[in-house]
């Protein structure tokens, strides 16, 4: 797979995740074993808007990056690694549990690996 295709798939994944968090926040809270309140709903809406913005950036990067696409692929791979570390920290500290932990880590590993693999320097 090439980096441009992975960026597009990543954009779709991020858009779906962000839209589901915006419109179905209780599903996310219950899945993570969290108890929501008014402030958390507001926070999820803001983070969903941010996630949707990243989805658009991911989708468009393949068209805009030109010769720098490999660097952007590495950058998106690092972003997924940061989210993996965040999810693991939240799990270990007891803030987050259940299926979403495993899903986030596995999806993050798949995307990070795909980005790093597609962005490697070839001779």
C-alpha positions in Angstrom: 0.0 0.0 0.0 1.2 3.5 -0.7 1.2 6.3 1.8 -1.5 8.3 0.0 -4.0 5.4 0.3 -3.2 4.9 4.0 -3.8 8.6 4.6 -7.2 8.3 2.9 -8.1 5.2 5.0 -6.9 7.0 8.1 -9.0 10.0 7.2 -12.1 7.8 6.9 -11.4 6.0 10.1 -10.8 9.2 12.0 -14.0 10.8 10.5 -16.1 7.9 11.5 -14.7 7.8 15.0 -15.1 11.5 15.5 -18.7 11.6 14.2 -19.7 8.6 16.3 -18.2 10.3 19.4 -20.1 13.5 18.6 -23.5 11.8 17.9 -23.2 8.7 20.2 -21.1 9.9 23.2 -22.9 7.5 25.6 -21.7 4.5 23.6 -18.1 5.7 24.0 -18.5 6.4 27.7 -20.1 3.1 28.5 -17.6 1.2 26.4 -14.8 2.8 28.4 -16.4 2.3 31.7 -16.8 6.0 32.3 -19.6 8.0 33.9 -20.4 11.1 31.8 -21.5 14.5 33.0 -22.4 17.8 31.3 -18.8 18.9 31.1 -17.6 15.6 29.5 -20.3 15.9 26.8 -19.0 19.4 25.9 -15.4 18.1 25.9 -16.3 15.2 23.7 -18.0 17.5 21.2 -14.9 19.7 21.1 -12.5 16.7 20.7 -14.8 15.3 18.0 -14.5 18.6 16.0 -10.7 18.4 16.5 -10.7 14.7 15.3 -12.8 15.6 12.3 -10.3 18.3 11.5 -7.5 15.8 11.6 -9.5 13.5 9.4 -9.8 16.2 6.8 -6.0 17.0 7.1 -5.2 13.3 6.7 -7.5 13.0 3.6 -6.0 16.1 1.9 -2.3 15.5 2.9 -1.9 12.9 0.2 -2.8 15.5 -2.5 -0.8 18.4 -1.0 2.4 16.7 0.3 4.1 16.1 -3.1 7.7 14.9 -2.6 7.3 15.2 1.2 4.7 12.5 1.5 7.1 10.0 3.2 7.7 12.6 5.9 4.0 13.1 6.4 3.6 9.3 6.6 6.2 9.2 9.4 4.5 12.1 11.1 1.1 10.4 11.1 2.8 7.2 12.3 4.2 9.2 15.3 0.7 10.6 16.0 -0.7 7.1 16.2 2.1 6.1 18.5 1.3 9.0 20.8 -2.3 7.9 21.0 -1.2 4.3 21.7 0.9 5.6 24.6 -2.0 7.7 25.9 -4.4 4.7 25.8 -2.0 2.5 27.6 -1.4 5.1 30.3 -5.1 5.6 30.8 -5.6 1.8 31.0 -2.7 1.3 33.5 -3.9 4.2 35.7 -7.5 2.9 35.7 -9.0 5.8 33.8 -10.1 3.7 30.8 -11.0 0.0 30.5 -12.7 -2.6 28.4 -12.9 -3.2 24.7 -12.1 0.4 23.6 -8.6 0.0 25.1 -7.8 -3.1 23.0 -9.5 -1.6 19.9 -7.5 1.7 20.1 -4.2 -0.1 20.7 -4.7 -2.6 17.8 -6.0 0.1 15.4 -3.1 2.4 16.4 -0.5 -0.3 15.9 -2.0 -1.2 12.5 -2.0 2.5 11.3 1.4 3.3 12.8 3.0 0.2 11.2 1.3 0.9 7.9 2.5 4.5 7.9 6.1 3.7 8.9 6.3 0.8 6.4 4.9 2.9 3.5 7.2 5.8 4.4 10.5 3.8 4.6 13.3 4.9 2.4 13.9 2.5 -0.5 17.1 2.3 -2.5 
